[in-house]
């Protein structure tokens, strides 16, 4: 008889998500994961075999939350602009919830960590593809003001997550981050200001969507 599932792998991933948000993907140990999830080390290796496999599962779980929200909001009956706004809002919520982790992933990627670059590229391609499809739809409808959809994507994509990533860095640095600059970063990362800038860029790349 096969062993009855006890959702052990989900417990481990849930613990990994908590630790990744707090410390970054590379700054916690397998023993910490097992301790937090109350799962023994042998079961970790049974389910995931390697740390790389586990890291991929943690990032997939985190990213899956955002993609689920996006997939619920994207509707063919809505205009490209409405769908793009929904995607940007889902990205904002994801970035705000995971800003410390995002700031660390950016650092890992720029330091040349090939595993992180590969994992992030594989996952982020999903919401980038959704945005690109909506921009191409806008182009077919004669609503795109840029020369092509790629130009519009490059203008829109950094608007929402960038400020949250910088705020995550500021929070990690604590007292080592200049207080006045921290206040400025917090203001820039406010939801109202974020979407004011996003709306400005949407007006720049999209025409009348009525």
CNS distance restraints for C-alpha pairs under 8 A (distance, minus, plus):
assign (resid   7 and name CA) (resid  11 and name CA) 6.34 0.50 0.50
assign (resid   8 and name CA) (resid  12 and name CA) 6.31 0.50 0.50
assign (resid   8 and name CA) (resid  39 and name CA) 7.25 0.50 0.50
assign (resid   8 and name CA) (resid  43 and name CA) 7.83 0.50 0.50
assign (resid   9 and name CA) (resid  13 and name CA) 6.20 0.50 0.50
assign (resid   9 and name CA) (resid  44 and name CA) 7.66 0.50 0.50
assign (resid   9 and name CA) (resid  47 and name CA) 6.35 0.50 0.50
assign (resid  10 and name CA) (resid  14 and name CA) 5.94 0.50 0.50
assign (resid  11 and name CA) (resid  15 and name CA) 6.25 0.50 0.50
assign (resid  11 and name CA) (resid  37 and name CA) 5.61 0.50 0.50
assign (resid  11 and name CA) (resid  39 and name CA) 7.97 0.50 0.50
assign (resid  12 and name CA) (resid  16 and name CA) 6.14 0.50 0.50
assign (resid  12 and name CA) (resid  33 and name CA) 6.35 0.50 0.50
assign (resid  12 and name CA) (resid  34 and name CA) 6.76 0.50 0.50
assign (resid  12 and name CA) (resid  37 and name CA) 5.68 0.50 0.50
assign (resid  12 and name CA) (resid  39 and name CA) 7.37 0.50 0.50
assign (resid  12 and name CA) (resid  44 and name CA) 7.37 0.50 0.50
assign (resid  13 and name CA) (resid  17 and name CA) 6.10 0.50 0.50
assign (resid  13 and name CA) (resid  54 and name CA) 7.51 0.50 0.50
assign (resid  13 and name CA) (resid  57 and name CA) 6.85 0.50 0.50
assign (resid  13 and name CA) (resid  58 and name CA) 5.57 0.50 0.50
assign (resid  13 and name CA) (resid  61 and name CA) 7.62 0.50 0.50
assign (resid  14 and name CA) (resid  18 and name CA) 6.39 0.50 0.50
assign (resid  14 and name CA) (resid  37 and name CA) 7.79 0.50 0.50
assign (resid  14 and name CA) (resid  58 and name CA) 7.73 0.50 0.50
assign (resid  15 and name CA) (resid  19 and name CA) 6.27 0.50 0.50
assign (resid  15 and name CA) (resid  33 and name CA) 5.63 0.50 0.50
assign (resid  15 and name CA) (resid  34 and name CA) 7.92 0.50 0.50
assign (resid  15 and name CA) (resid  36 and name CA) 6.03 0.50 0.50
assign (resid  15 and name CA) (resid  37 and name CA) 5.68 0.50 0.50
assign (resid  16 and name CA) (resid  20 and name CA) 5.88 0.50 0.50
assign (resid  16 and name CA) (resid  33 and name CA) 5.88 0.50 0.50
assign (resid  16 and name CA) (resid  55 and name CA) 7.99 0.50 0.50
assign (resid  16 and name CA) (resid  58 and name CA) 6.06 0.50 0.50
assign (resid  17 and name CA) (resid  21 and name CA) 6.17 0.50 0.50
assign (resid  17 and name CA) (resid  58 and name CA) 5.71 0.50 0.50
assign (resid  17 and name CA) (resid  59 and name CA) 7.70 0.50 0.50
assign (resid  17 and name CA) (resid  61 and name CA) 7.70 0.50 0.50
assign (resid  17 and name CA) (resid  62 and name CA) 6.86 0.50 0.50
assign (resid  18 and name CA) (resid  22 and name CA) 6.40 0.50 0.50
assign (resid  19 and name CA) (resid  23 and name CA) 5.71 0.50 0.50
assign (resid  19 and name CA) (resid  24 and name CA) 7.02 0.50 0.50
assign (resid  19 and name CA) (resid  25 and name CA) 7.63 0.50 0.50
assign (resid  19 and name CA) (resid  28 and name CA) 6.73 0.50 0.50
assign (resid  19 and name CA) (resid  33 and name CA) 7.62 0.50 0.50
assign (resid  20 and name CA) (resid  24 and name CA) 4.31 0.50 0.50
assign (resid  20 and name CA) (resid  25 and name CA) 4.68 0.50 0.50
assign (resid  20 and name CA) (resid  26 and name CA) 7.77 0.50 0.50
assign (resid  20 and name CA) (resid  27 and name CA) 7.73 0.50 0.50
assign (resid  20 and name CA) (resid  28 and name CA) 7.52 0.50 0.50
assign (resid  20 and name CA) (resid 101 and name CA) 6.33 0.50 0.50
assign (resid  21 and name CA) (resid  25 and name CA) 7.82 0.50 0.50
assign (resid  21 and name CA) (resid  98 and name CA) 5.89 0.50 0.50
assign (resid  21 and name CA) (resid  99 and name CA) 7.97 0.50 0.50
assign (resid  21 and name CA) (resid 100 and name CA) 6.37 0.50 0.50
assign (resid  21 and name CA) (resid 101 and name CA) 5.14 0.50 0.50
assign (resid  22 and name CA) (resid 100 and name CA) 7.06 0.50 0.50
assign (resid  22 and name CA) (resid 101 and name CA) 7.18 0.50 0.50
assign (resid  23 and name CA) (resid  27 and name CA) 5.56 0.50 0.50
assign (resid  23 and name CA) (resid  28 and name CA) 6.67 0.50 0.50
assign (resid  23 and name CA) (resid 100 and name CA) 7.84 0.50 0.50
assign (resid  23 and name CA) (resid 101 and name CA) 7.19 0.50 0.50
assign (resid  24 and name CA) (resid  28 and name CA) 7.48 0.50 0.50
assign (resid  24 and name CA) (resid 100 and name CA) 7.22 0.50 0.50
assign (resid  24 and name CA) (resid 101 and name CA) 4.95 0.50 0.50
assign (resid  24 and name CA) (resid 104 and name CA) 5.85 0.50 0.50
assign (resid  24 and name CA) (resid 105 and name CA) 7.28 0.50 0.50
assign (resid  25 and name CA) (resid  55 and name CA) 6.93 0.50 0.50
assign (resid  25 and name CA) (resid 101 and name CA) 7.18 0.50 0.50
assign (resid  25 and name CA) (resid 104 and name CA) 7.86 0.50 0.50
assign (resid  25 and name CA) (resid 105 and name CA) 7.51 0.50 0.50
assign (resid  28 and name CA) (resid  32 and name CA) 6.51 0.50 0.50
assign (resid  28 and name CA) (resid  33 and name CA) 7.69 0.50 0.50
assign (resid  29 and name CA) (resid  33 and name CA) 6.58 0.50 0.50
assign (resid  30 and name CA) (resid  34 and name CA) 6.26 0.50 0.50
assign (resid  30 and name CA) (resid  41 and name CA) 7.71 0.50 0.50
assign (resid  30 and name CA) (resid  44 and name CA) 8.00 0.50 0.50
assign (resid  30 and name CA) (resid  51 and name CA) 7.67 0.50 0.50
assign (resid  31 and name CA) (resid  35 and name CA) 6.00 0.50 0.50
assign (resid  31 and name CA) (resid  41 and name CA) 6.93 0.50 0.50
assign (resid  32 and name CA) (resid  36 and name CA) 6.09 0.50 0.50
assign (resid  33 and name CA) (resid  37 and name CA) 6.13 0.50 0.50
assign (resid  34 and name CA) (resid  38 and name CA) 5.64 0.50 0.50
assign (resid  34 and name CA) (resid  39 and name CA) 4.86 0.50 0.50
assign (resid  34 and name CA) (resid  40 and name CA) 5.84 0.50 0.50
assign (resid  34 and name CA) (resid  41 and name CA) 6.20 0.50 0.50
assign (resid  34 and name CA) (resid  44 and name CA) 7.27 0.50 0.50
assign (resid  35 and name CA) (resid  39 and name CA) 6.64 0.50 0.50
assign (resid  35 and name CA) (resid  40 and name CA) 7.72 0.50 0.50
assign (resid  39 and name CA) (resid  43 and name CA) 6.70 0.50 0.50
assign (resid  39 and name CA) (resid  44 and name CA) 7.36 0.50 0.50
assign (resid  40 and name CA) (resid  44 and name CA) 6.83 0.50 0.50
assign (resid  41 and name CA) (resid  45 and name CA) 6.62 0.50 0.50
assign (resid  42 and name CA) (resid  46 and name CA) 6.15 0.50 0.50
assign (resid  43 and name CA) (resid  47 and name CA) 6.22 0.50 0.50
assign (resid  44 and name CA) (resid  48 and name CA) 5.99 0.50 0.50
assign (resid  44 and name CA) (resid  49 and name CA) 7.25 0.50 0.50
assign (resid  45 and name CA) (resid  49 and name CA) 4.37 0.50 0.50
assign (resid  45 and name CA) (resid  50 and name CA) 6.75 0.50 0.50
assign (resid  48 and name CA) (resid  53 and name CA) 5.81 0.50 0.50
assign (resid  48 and name CA) (resid  54 and name CA) 5.66 0.50 0.50
assign (resid  49 and name CA) (resid  53 and name CA) 7.09 0.50 0.50
assign (resid  50 and name CA) (resid  54 and name CA) 6.58 0.50 0.50
assign (resid  51 and name CA) (resid  55 and name CA) 6.10 0.50 0.50
assign (resid  52 and name CA) (resid  56 and name CA) 6.25 0.50 0.50
assign (resid  52 and name CA) (resid 115 and name CA) 7.77 0.50 0.50
assign (resid  53 and name CA) (resid  57 and name CA) 6.35 0.50 0.50
assign (resid  54 and name CA) (resid  58 and name CA) 6.24 0.50 0.50
assign (resid  55 and name CA) (resid  59 and name CA) 6.28 0.50 0.50
assign (resid  56 and name CA) (resid  60 and name CA) 6.02 0.50 0.50
assign (resid  56 and name CA) (resid 119 and name CA) 6.58 0.50 0.50
assign (resid  57 and name CA) (resid  61 and name CA) 6.09 0.50 0.50
assign (resid  58 and name CA) (resid  62 and name CA) 6.31 0.50 0.50
assign (resid  59 and name CA) (resid  63 and name CA) 5.98 0.50 0.50
assign (resid  59 and name CA) (resid 119 and name CA) 7.82 0.50 0.50
assign (resid  60 and name CA) (resid  64 and name CA) 5.73 0.50 0.50
assign (resid  60 and name CA) (resid 123 and name CA) 7.17 0.50 0.50
assign (resid  61 and name CA) (resid  65 and name CA) 6.77 0.50 0.50
assign (resid  62 and name CA) (resid  66 and name CA) 7.45 0.50 0.50
assign (resid  63 and name CA) (resid  67 and name CA) 6.42 0.50 0.50
assign (resid  63 and name CA) (resid 123 and name CA) 7.14 0.50 0.50
assign (resid  64 and name CA) (resid  68 and name CA) 5.96 0.50 0.50
assign (resid  65 and name CA) (resid  69 and name CA) 6.49 0.50 0.50
assign (resid  65 and name CA) (resid  94 and name CA) 7.91 0.50 0.50
assign (resid  66 and name CA) (resid  70 and name CA) 6.25 0.50 0.50
assign (resid  66 and name CA) (resid  90 and name CA) 6.05 0.50 0.50
assign (resid  66 and name CA) (resid  91 and name CA) 6.78 0.50 0.50
assign (resid  66 and name CA) (resid  94 and name CA) 5.99 0.50 0.50
assign (resid  67 and name CA) (resid  71 and name CA) 5.99 0.50 0.50
assign (resid  67 and name CA) (resid 126 and name CA) 7.83 0.50 0.50
assign (resid  67 and name CA) (resid 127 and name CA) 7.00 0.50 0.50
assign (resid  68 and name CA) (resid  72 and name CA) 6.29 0.50 0.50
assign (resid  69 and name CA) (resid  73 and name CA) 6.46 0.50 0.50
assign (resid  69 and name CA) (resid  90 and name CA) 6.36 0.50 0.50
assign (resid  70 and name CA) (resid  74 and name CA) 6.16 0.50 0.50
assign (resid  70 and name CA) (resid  86 and name CA) 6.94 0.50 0.50
assign (resid  70 and name CA) (resid  87 and name CA) 5.64 0.50 0.50
assign (resid  70 and name CA) (resid  90 and name CA) 6.20 0.50 0.50
assign (resid  70 and name CA) (resid 127 and name CA) 7.96 0.50 0.50
assign (resid  73 and name CA) (resid  83 and name CA) 7.07 0.50 0.50
assign (resid  73 and name CA) (resid  86 and name CA) 6.20 0.50 0.50
assign (resid  73 and name CA) (resid  87 and name CA) 7.69 0.50 0.50
assign (resid  74 and name CA) (resid  78 and name CA) 7.69 0.50 0.50
assign (resid  74 and name CA) (resid  83 and name CA) 5.39 0.50 0.50
assign (resid  74 and name CA) (resid  86 and name CA) 7.19 0.50 0.50
assign (resid  74 and name CA) (resid  87 and name CA) 7.75 0.50 0.50
assign (resid  75 and name CA) (resid  83 and name CA) 6.99 0.50 0.50
assign (resid  78 and name CA) (resid  82 and name CA) 5.99 0.50 0.50
assign (resid  78 and name CA) (resid  83 and name CA) 6.41 0.50 0.50
assign (resid  79 and name CA) (resid  83 and name CA) 6.38 0.50 0.50
assign (resid  79 and name CA) (resid 209 and name CA) 6.48 0.50 0.50
assign (resid  79 and name CA) (resid 210 and name CA) 7.76 0.50 0.50
assign (resid  80 and name CA) (resid  84 and name CA) 6.03 0.50 0.50
assign (resid  80 and name CA) (resid 134 and name CA) 5.16 0.50 0.50
assign (resid  80 and name CA) (resid 135 and name CA) 6.75 0.50 0.50
assign (resid  80 and name CA) (resid 137 and name CA) 6.60 0.50 0.50
assign (resid  80 and name CA) (resid 138 and name CA) 5.70 0.50 0.50
assign (resid  80 and name CA) (resid 209 and name CA) 7.51 0.50 0.50
assign (resid  81 and name CA) (resid  85 and name CA) 6.05 0.50 0.50
assign (resid  81 and name CA) (resid 134 and name CA) 7.84 0.50 0.50
assign (resid  81 and name CA) (resid 138 and name CA) 7.87 0.50 0.50
assign (resid  81 and name CA) (resid 202 and name CA) 7.67 0.50 0.50
assign (resid  81 and name CA) (resid 206 and name CA) 7.51 0.50 0.50
assign (resid  81 and name CA) (resid 209 and name CA) 6.70 0.50 0.50
assign (resid  82 and name CA) (resid  86 and name CA) 6.32 0.50 0.50
assign (resid  83 and name CA) (resid  87 and name CA) 6.30 0.50 0.50
assign (resid  83 and name CA) (resid 134 and name CA) 7.15 0.50 0.50
assign (resid  84 and name CA) (resid  88 and name CA) 6.19 0.50 0.50
assign (resid  84 and name CA) (resid 131 and name CA) 6.28 0.50 0.50
assign (resid  84 and name CA) (resid 134 and name CA) 6.74 0.50 0.50
assign (resid  85 and name CA) (resid  89 and name CA) 6.18 0.50 0.50
assign (resid  86 and name CA) (resid  90 and name CA) 6.29 0.50 0.50
assign (resid  87 and name CA) (resid  91 and name CA) 6.21 0.50 0.50
assign (resid  87 and name CA) (resid 127 and name CA) 7.71 0.50 0.50
assign (resid  87 and name CA) (resid 131 and name CA) 7.31 0.50 0.50
assign (resid  88 and name CA) (resid  92 and name CA) 6.13 0.50 0.50
assign (resid  88 and name CA) (resid 160 and name CA) 6.63 0.50 0.50
assign (resid  89 and name CA) (resid  93 and name CA) 6.31 0.50 0.50
assign (resid  90 and name CA) (resid  94 and name CA) 6.19 0.50 0.50
assign (resid  91 and name CA) (resid  95 and name CA) 5.95 0.50 0.50
assign (resid  91 and name CA) (resid 160 and name CA) 6.85 0.50 0.50
assign (resid  91 and name CA) (resid 161 and name CA) 6.83 0.50 0.50
assign (resid  92 and name CA) (resid  96 and name CA) 6.00 0.50 0.50
assign (resid  92 and name CA) (resid 160 and name CA) 5.56 0.50 0.50
assign (resid  92 and name CA) (resid 161 and name CA) 6.13 0.50 0.50
assign (resid  93 and name CA) (resid  97 and name CA) 6.20 0.50 0.50
assign (resid  94 and name CA) (resid  98 and name CA) 6.12 0.50 0.50
assign (resid  95 and name CA) (resid  99 and name CA) 5.20 0.50 0.50
assign (resid  95 and name CA) (resid 102 and name CA) 7.21 0.50 0.50
assign (resid  95 and name CA) (resid 160 and name CA) 7.90 0.50 0.50
assign (resid  95 and name CA) (resid 161 and name CA) 5.51 0.50 0.50
assign (resid  95 and name CA) (resid 164 and name CA) 5.96 0.50 0.50
assign (resid  95 and name CA) (resid 165 and name CA) 7.25 0.50 0.50
assign (resid  96 and name CA) (resid 161 and name CA) 7.92 0.50 0.50
assign (resid  96 and name CA) (resid 164 and name CA) 5.84 0.50 0.50
assign (resid  98 and name CA) (resid 102 and name CA) 6.09 0.50 0.50
assign (resid  99 and name CA) (resid 103 and name CA) 6.14 0.50 0.50
assign (resid  99 and name CA) (resid 164 and name CA) 5.45 0.50 0.50
assign (resid  99 and name CA) (resid 165 and name CA) 5.13 0.50 0.50
assign (resid  99 and name CA) (resid 166 and name CA) 7.96 0.50 0.50
assign (resid  99 and name CA) (resid 167 and name CA) 6.98 0.50 0.50
assign (resid  99 and name CA) (resid 168 and name CA) 4.62 0.50 0.50
assign (resid  99 and name CA) (resid 169 and name CA) 7.91 0.50 0.50
assign (resid 100 and name CA) (resid 104 and name CA) 6.41 0.50 0.50
assign (resid 100 and name CA) (resid 165 and name CA) 6.88 0.50 0.50
assign (resid 100 and name CA) (resid 167 and name CA) 7.81 0.50 0.50
assign (resid 100 and name CA) (resid 168 and name CA) 4.11 0.50 0.50
assign (resid 100 and name CA) (resid 169 and name CA) 6.32 0.50 0.50
assign (resid 100 and name CA) (resid 171 and name CA) 7.35 0.50 0.50
assign (resid 100 and name CA) (resid 172 and name CA) 6.84 0.50 0.50
assign (resid 101 and name CA) (resid 105 and name CA) 6.08 0.50 0.50
assign (resid 101 and name CA) (resid 168 and name CA) 7.49 0.50 0.50
assign (resid 102 and name CA) (resid 106 and name CA) 6.15 0.50 0.50
assign (resid 102 and name CA) (resid 165 and name CA) 5.74 0.50 0.50
assign (resid 102 and name CA) (resid 168 and name CA) 7.35 0.50 0.50
assign (resid 103 and name CA) (resid 107 and name CA) 6.43 0.50 0.50
assign (resid 103 and name CA) (resid 165 and name CA) 4.81 0.50 0.50
assign (resid 103 and name CA) (resid 166 and name CA) 6.70 0.50 0.50
assign (resid 103 and name CA) (resid 168 and name CA) 5.70 0.50 0.50
assign (resid 103 and name CA) (resid 169 and name CA) 5.53 0.50 0.50
assign (resid 104 and name CA) (resid 108 and name CA) 6.13 0.50 0.50
assign (resid 104 and name CA) (resid 169 and name CA) 7.66 0.50 0.50
assign (resid 105 and name CA) (resid 109 and name CA) 6.04 0.50 0.50
assign (resid 105 and name CA) (resid 116 and name CA) 7.06 0.50 0.50
assign (resid 106 and name CA) (resid 110 and name CA) 6.19 0.50 0.50
assign (resid 107 and name CA) (resid 111 and name CA) 6.09 0.50 0.50
assign (resid 108 and name CA) (resid 112 and name CA) 6.63 0.50 0.50
assign (resid 108 and name CA) (resid 113 and name CA) 5.60 0.50 0.50
assign (resid 108 and name CA) (resid 116 and name CA) 6.74 0.50 0.50
assign (resid 109 and name CA) (resid 113 and name CA) 5.36 0.50 0.50
assign (resid 109 and name CA) (resid 114 and name CA) 7.24 0.50 0.50
assign (resid 109 and name CA) (resid 116 and name CA) 5.99 0.50 0.50
assign (resid 109 and name CA) (resid 117 and name CA) 5.39 0.50 0.50
assign (resid 112 and name CA) (resid 117 and name CA) 7.75 0.50 0.50
assign (resid 113 and name CA) (resid 117 and name CA) 6.34 0.50 0.50
assign (resid 114 and name CA) (resid 118 and name CA) 6.00 0.50 0.50
assign (resid 115 and name CA) (resid 119 and name CA) 6.12 0.50 0.50
assign (resid 116 and name CA) (resid 120 and name CA) 5.92 0.50 0.50
assign (resid 117 and name CA) (resid 121 and name CA) 5.94 0.50 0.50
assign (resid 118 and name CA) (resid 122 and name CA) 6.14 0.50 0.50
assign (resid 119 and name CA) (resid 123 and name CA) 6.29 0.50 0.50
assign (resid 120 and name CA) (resid 124 and name CA) 5.78 0.50 0.50
assign (resid 121 and name CA) (resid 125 and name CA) 5.97 0.50 0.50
assign (resid 122 and name CA) (resid 126 and name CA) 7.63 0.50 0.50
assign (resid 124 and name CA) (resid 128 and name CA) 6.28 0.50 0.50
assign (resid 125 and name CA) (resid 129 and name CA) 5.88 0.50 0.50
assign (resid 126 and name CA) (resid 130 and name CA) 6.52 0.50 0.50
assign (resid 127 and name CA) (resid 131 and name CA) 6.30 0.50 0.50
assign (resid 128 and name CA) (resid 132 and name CA) 6.11 0.50 0.50
assign (resid 129 and name CA) (resid 133 and name CA) 6.10 0.50 0.50
assign (resid 130 and name CA) (resid 134 and name CA) 6.42 0.50 0.50
assign (resid 131 and name CA) (resid 135 and name CA) 6.21 0.50 0.50
assign (resid 131 and name CA) (resid 153 and name CA) 7.21 0.50 0.50
assign (resid 132 and name CA) (resid 136 and name CA) 6.11 0.50 0.50
assign (resid 132 and name CA) (resid 149 and name CA) 6.55 0.50 0.50
assign (resid 132 and name CA) (resid 150 and name CA) 7.34 0.50 0.50
assign (resid 132 and name CA) (resid 153 and name CA) 6.63 0.50 0.50
assign (resid 133 and name CA) (resid 137 and name CA) 6.17 0.50 0.50
assign (resid 134 and name CA) (resid 138 and name CA) 6.19 0.50 0.50
assign (resid 135 and name CA) (resid 139 and name CA) 6.18 0.50 0.50
assign (resid 135 and name CA) (resid 144 and name CA) 7.27 0.50 0.50
assign (resid 135 and name CA) (resid 149 and name CA) 5.49 0.50 0.50
assign (resid 135 and name CA) (resid 152 and name CA) 7.40 0.50 0.50
assign (resid 135 and name CA) (resid 153 and name CA) 7.59 0.50 0.50
assign (resid 136 and name CA) (resid 140 and name CA) 6.30 0.50 0.50
assign (resid 136 and name CA) (resid 149 and name CA) 5.79 0.50 0.50
assign (resid 137 and name CA) (resid 141 and name CA) 6.35 0.50 0.50
assign (resid 138 and name CA) (resid 142 and name CA) 6.28 0.50 0.50
assign (resid 138 and name CA) (resid 143 and name CA) 5.05 0.50 0.50
assign (resid 138 and name CA) (resid 144 and name CA) 5.63 0.50 0.50
assign (resid 138 and name CA) (resid 206 and name CA) 7.52 0.50 0.50
assign (resid 139 and name CA) (resid 143 and name CA) 5.58 0.50 0.50
assign (resid 139 and name CA) (resid 144 and name CA) 4.78 0.50 0.50
assign (resid 139 and name CA) (resid 148 and name CA) 7.67 0.50 0.50
assign (resid 139 and name CA) (resid 149 and name CA) 7.20 0.50 0.50
assign (resid 142 and name CA) (resid 207 and name CA) 7.98 0.50 0.50
assign (resid 143 and name CA) (resid 206 and name CA) 5.38 0.50 0.50
assign (resid 143 and name CA) (resid 207 and name CA) 4.66 0.50 0.50
assign (resid 143 and name CA) (resid 208 and name CA) 6.35 0.50 0.50
assign (resid 143 and name CA) (resid 209 and name CA) 6.54 0.50 0.50
assign (resid 144 and name CA) (resid 148 and name CA) 7.62 0.50 0.50
assign (resid 144 and name CA) (resid 149 and name CA) 7.62 0.50 0.50
assign (resid 144 and name CA) (resid 205 and name CA) 5.85 0.50 0.50
assign (resid 144 and name CA) (resid 206 and name CA) 4.75 0.50 0.50
assign (resid 144 and name CA) (resid 207 and name CA) 6.09 0.50 0.50
assign (resid 145 and name CA) (resid 204 and name CA) 7.06 0.50 0.50
assign (resid 145 and name CA) (resid 205 and name CA) 4.92 0.50 0.50
assign (resid 145 and name CA) (resid 206 and name CA) 5.49 0.50 0.50
assign (resid 145 and name CA) (resid 207 and name CA) 6.33 0.50 0.50
assign (resid 146 and name CA) (resid 151 and name CA) 6.36 0.50 0.50
assign (resid 146 and name CA) (resid 152 and name CA) 6.04 0.50 0.50
assign (resid 146 and name CA) (resid 205 and name CA) 5.66 0.50 0.50
assign (resid 146 and name CA) (resid 206 and name CA) 7.92 0.50 0.50
assign (resid 147 and name CA) (resid 151 and name CA) 6.86 0.50 0.50
assign (resid 148 and name CA) (resid 152 and name CA) 6.82 0.50 0.50
assign (resid 149 and name CA) (resid 153 and name CA) 6.13 0.50 0.50
assign (resid 150 and name CA) (resid 154 and name CA) 6.28 0.50 0.50
assign (resid 151 and name CA) (resid 155 and name CA) 6.45 0.50 0.50
assign (resid 152 and name CA) (resid 156 and name CA) 6.23 0.50 0.50
assign (resid 152 and name CA) (resid 205 and name CA) 5.82 0.50 0.50
assign (resid 153 and name CA) (resid 157 and name CA) 5.72 0.50 0.50
assign (resid 154 and name CA) (resid 158 and name CA) 7.28 0.50 0.50
assign (resid 155 and name CA) (resid 159 and name CA) 7.57 0.50 0.50
assign (resid 155 and name CA) (resid 201 and name CA) 6.97 0.50 0.50
assign (resid 156 and name CA) (resid 198 and name CA) 7.06 0.50 0.50
assign (resid 156 and name CA) (resid 201 and name CA) 6.38 0.50 0.50
assign (resid 156 and name CA) (resid 202 and name CA) 7.24 0.50 0.50
assign (resid 157 and name CA) (resid 161 and name CA) 7.97 0.50 0.50
assign (resid 158 and name CA) (resid 162 and name CA) 5.55 0.50 0.50
assign (resid 159 and name CA) (resid 163 and name CA) 7.72 0.50 0.50
assign (resid 159 and name CA) (resid 194 and name CA) 7.20 0.50 0.50
assign (resid 159 and name CA) (resid 197 and name CA) 7.02 0.50 0.50
assign (resid 159 and name CA) (resid 198 and name CA) 5.94 0.50 0.50
assign (resid 160 and name CA) (resid 164 and name CA) 7.47 0.50 0.50
assign (resid 160 and name CA) (resid 194 and name CA) 6.21 0.50 0.50
assign (resid 160 and name CA) (resid 195 and name CA) 7.64 0.50 0.50
assign (resid 160 and name CA) (resid 198 and name CA) 7.10 0.50 0.50
assign (resid 161 and name CA) (resid 165 and name CA) 6.18 0.50 0.50
assign (resid 162 and name CA) (resid 166 and name CA) 6.42 0.50 0.50
assign (resid 163 and name CA) (resid 167 and name CA) 6.16 0.50 0.50
assign (resid 163 and name CA) (resid 185 and name CA) 7.13 0.50 0.50
assign (resid 163 and name CA) (resid 188 and name CA) 6.53 0.50 0.50
assign (resid 163 and name CA) (resid 189 and name CA) 5.15 0.50 0.50
assign (resid 164 and name CA) (resid 168 and name CA) 6.07 0.50 0.50
assign (resid 164 and name CA) (resid 189 and name CA) 5.83 0.50 0.50
assign (resid 165 and name CA) (resid 169 and name CA) 6.37 0.50 0.50
assign (resid 166 and name CA) (resid 170 and name CA) 6.28 0.50 0.50
assign (resid 166 and name CA) (resid 185 and name CA) 7.22 0.50 0.50
assign (resid 167 and name CA) (resid 171 and name CA) 6.17 0.50 0.50
assign (resid 167 and name CA) (resid 182 and name CA) 7.68 0.50 0.50
assign (resid 167 and name CA) (resid 185 and name CA) 6.04 0.50 0.50
assign (resid 167 and name CA) (resid 186 and name CA) 6.54 0.50 0.50
assign (resid 167 and name CA) (resid 189 and name CA) 7.12 0.50 0.50
assign (resid 168 and name CA) (resid 172 and name CA) 6.24 0.50 0.50
assign (resid 169 and name CA) (resid 173 and name CA) 6.23 0.50 0.50
assign (resid 170 and name CA) (resid 174 and name CA) 6.23 0.50 0.50
assign (resid 170 and name CA) (resid 177 and name CA) 5.81 0.50 0.50
assign (resid 170 and name CA) (resid 182 and name CA) 6.46 0.50 0.50
assign (resid 173 and name CA) (resid 177 and name CA) 5.53 0.50 0.50
assign (resid 175 and name CA) (resid 179 and name CA) 7.56 0.50 0.50
assign (resid 177 and name CA) (resid 181 and name CA) 7.45 0.50 0.50
assign (resid 177 and name CA) (resid 182 and name CA) 6.68 0.50 0.50
assign (resid 178 and name CA) (resid 182 and name CA) 6.11 0.50 0.50
assign (resid 179 and name CA) (resid 183 and name CA) 6.36 0.50 0.50
assign (resid 180 and name CA) (resid 184 and name CA) 6.48 0.50 0.50
assign (resid 181 and name CA) (resid 185 and name CA) 6.20 0.50 0.50
assign (resid 182 and name CA) (resid 186 and name CA) 6.19 0.50 0.50
assign (resid 183 and name CA) (resid 187 and name CA) 6.34 0.50 0.50
assign (resid 184 and name CA) (resid 188 and name CA) 6.24 0.50 0.50
assign (resid 185 and name CA) (resid 189 and name CA) 6.16 0.50 0.50
assign (resid 186 and name CA) (resid 190 and name CA) 6.43 0.50 0.50
assign (resid 187 and name CA) (resid 193 and name CA) 7.53 0.50 0.50
assign (resid 188 and name CA) (resid 193 and name CA) 6.22 0.50 0.50
assign (resid 188 and name CA) (resid 194 and name CA) 6.83 0.50 0.50
assign (resid 189 and name CA) (resid 193 and name CA) 6.89 0.50 0.50
assign (resid 189 and name CA) (resid 194 and name CA) 6.08 0.50 0.50
assign (resid 190 and name CA) (resid 194 and name CA) 6.00 0.50 0.50
assign (resid 191 and name CA) (resid 195 and name CA) 6.19 0.50 0.50
assign (resid 192 and name CA) (resid 196 and name CA) 6.09 0.50 0.50
assign (resid 193 and name CA) (resid 197 and name CA) 6.33 0.50 0.50
assign (resid 194 and name CA) (resid 198 and name CA) 6.22 0.50 0.50
assign (resid 195 and name CA) (resid 199 and name CA) 5.82 0.50 0.50
assign (resid 196 and name CA) (resid 200 and name CA) 6.26 0.50 0.50
assign (resid 197 and name CA) (resid 201 and name CA) 6.34 0.50 0.50
assign (resid 198 and name CA) (resid 202 and name CA) 6.13 0.50 0.50
assign (resid 199 and name CA) (resid 203 and name CA) 6.08 0.50 0.50
assign (resid 200 and name CA) (resid 204 and name CA) 6.35 0.50 0.50
assign (resid 201 and name CA) (resid 205 and name CA) 6.31 0.50 0.50
assign (resid 202 and name CA) (resid 206 and name CA) 5.68 0.50 0.50
assign (resid 203 and name CA) (resid 207 and name CA) 6.70 0.50 0.50
